[in-house]
Structure formats: C-alpha cells, structure tokens
C-alpha cells in the first residue's frame, strides 16, 4: 500500500475511533460535535457574525442557520440584532451555553485522554506538531 493511502486509512480509522468513543461515552449528550465546536468558537466573544461561524466551520453561511436555530432552541446561544441595520445579526453564548460548554469539554477531554492514553508526552507533542503543520498549510 502506498504511504499516502496508508496515511489516509489511518487518519480515517483514528477519526472514526474518536467519534465512536465520544458517542459511546455519551459525553456530548444532546449536542452534536459541530454544535459544541460552535459554542467553543463563541466562548468569550461578543457580537460574532454568522459569517464568522460559517468561516470557522468551513461551511456556507446558509448552512449555519439550522445549527444556530438548534442551539437557540437549547437556550445556549442568543441572536442580537443591531440597531443600525436589522439585517445584521450577531450571535453570543448565553450563561447556560458557557456552562454546557465547560461540562462538554471536560467530558470530551476525558474521552480523548482514553483514546490517546498509550502515547507518551513526546509522542503527543509530535502528533500535535504534525497536525498543526498540516492544518496551517491548508487554512
């Protein structure tokens, strides 16, 4: 098997393993991973535009609307309309959202620690460095 094919296969399998572990641990409970990523992105920010969220997720702005609607229904984010231009809508995390994010990330951290538990610190640092290098090149 060619090295690139092997890399692709390993990345796919590790990604699937992580998703399975997160699902099995029920650490996201009533949230999707994408919804938690949105909460993480909004954390500590004020007046975030929908386009910024779409850019962060690498999706079309129209695709963010159902995600935002779901999070609003859960009471973890709120929409804020501007006074000057009613077409501009900002998104912010609610206190309930901040609390949910903290809990979810603690649970995800514990699950990820199990998946990567057999790696020593040097291996983890190297893996992070490799993924950061790939990500930086493609963003």
C-alpha positions in Angstrom: 0.0 0.0 0.0 1.3 3.5 -0.9 2.2 5.7 2.0 -0.4 8.3 1.2 -3.1 5.6 1.1 -1.9 4.2 4.4 -2.0 7.7 5.9 -5.5 8.3 4.7 -6.6 4.9 6.0 -5.1 5.5 9.4 -6.4 9.1 9.7 -9.9 7.8 8.8 -9.8 5.0 11.3 -8.5 7.1 14.1 -11.1 9.7 13.4 -13.8 7.0 13.4 -12.4 5.6 16.7 -12.5 9.0 18.3 -16.1 9.6 17.1 -17.1 6.1 18.4 -15.5 6.7 21.8 -17.2 10.1 22.1 -20.6 8.6 21.1 -20.2 5.6 23.4 -19.2 7.8 26.4 -22.3 9.9 25.7 -20.1 12.9 26.6 -21.9 15.2 24.1 -25.4 14.0 25.3 -27.9 16.2 23.5 -25.4 18.2 21.4 -23.6 17.3 18.2 -19.8 17.7 17.9 -20.4 20.6 15.5 -22.7 22.4 18.0 -20.0 22.1 20.7 -17.5 23.5 18.2 -19.8 26.5 17.7 -20.1 27.0 21.4 -16.3 26.8 21.7 -15.8 29.3 18.9 -18.3 31.7 20.5 -16.8 31.4 24.0 -15.5 34.7 25.3 -16.6 36.6 22.1 -19.2 39.3 21.7 -21.1 40.2 18.6 -20.0 37.3 16.4 -21.5 37.4 12.9 -23.0 34.3 11.3 -20.4 34.5 8.5 -17.6 34.2 11.1 -19.1 31.0 12.4 -19.5 29.7 8.8 -15.9 30.5 8.0 -14.7 28.8 11.2 -16.6 25.6 10.3 -15.7 25.9 6.6 -19.4 25.8 5.5 -21.7 28.1 3.6 -23.4 30.8 5.8 -26.8 29.4 4.8 -25.8 26.0 6.4 -25.2 27.7 9.7 -28.8 28.7 10.1 -30.2 25.3 11.2 -27.2 24.8 13.5 -27.8 28.2 15.2 -31.6 27.5 15.3 -30.9 24.3 17.2 -28.6 25.9 19.6 -31.1 28.7 20.2 -33.8 26.2 20.9 -31.5 24.7 23.6 -31.0 28.1 25.1 -27.3 28.1 24.8 -26.9 31.0 22.4 -28.8 34.1 21.6 -29.2 36.3 18.5 -28.7 40.0 18.8 -30.0 42.4 16.1 -28.1 45.6 15.6 -30.0 48.9 16.0 -28.5 50.5 12.8 -29.0 47.6 10.4 -31.6 45.0 11.2 -30.1 42.7 8.5 -27.0 42.2 10.7 -27.5 39.6 13.4 -24.8 38.7 15.9 -24.6 35.5 17.9 -23.5 35.2 21.5 -23.1 32.4 24.1 -25.6 32.5 27.0 -24.6 31.7 30.5 -26.3 28.4 30.1 -24.2 27.9 26.9 -21.0 28.7 28.7 -21.8 26.2 31.4 -22.8 23.5 28.9 -19.5 24.1 27.0 -17.5 23.7 30.1 -19.2 20.4 31.0 -19.0 19.0 27.5 -15.3 19.9 27.0 -14.4 18.3 30.3 -16.2 15.1 29.2 -14.6 15.2 25.7 -11.2 15.7 27.3 -11.6 12.6 29.5 -12.7 10.6 26.5 -9.8 11.8 24.3 -7.4 11.1 27.2 -8.5 7.4 27.0 -8.0 7.3 23.2 -4.5 8.7 23.3 -3.7 7.4 26.8 -1.0 5.0 25.5 1.0 7.8 23.9 3.8 9.4 25.9 4.1 13.2 26.1 6.8 13.3 23.4 4.5 11.3 21.0 1.6 13.6 21.8 3.7 16.7 21.2 4.9 15.3 17.9 1.4 14.4 16.8 0.2 17.9 17.6 3.1 19.4 15.8 2.4 17.3 12.7 -1.4 18.1 12.7 -0.7 21.8 13.2 1.7 21.8 10.3 -0.9 20.2 8.0 -3.6 22.5 9.3 -1.6 25.7 8.9 -0.7 24.8 5.3 -4.4 24.2 4.3 -6.1 27.1 6.1 
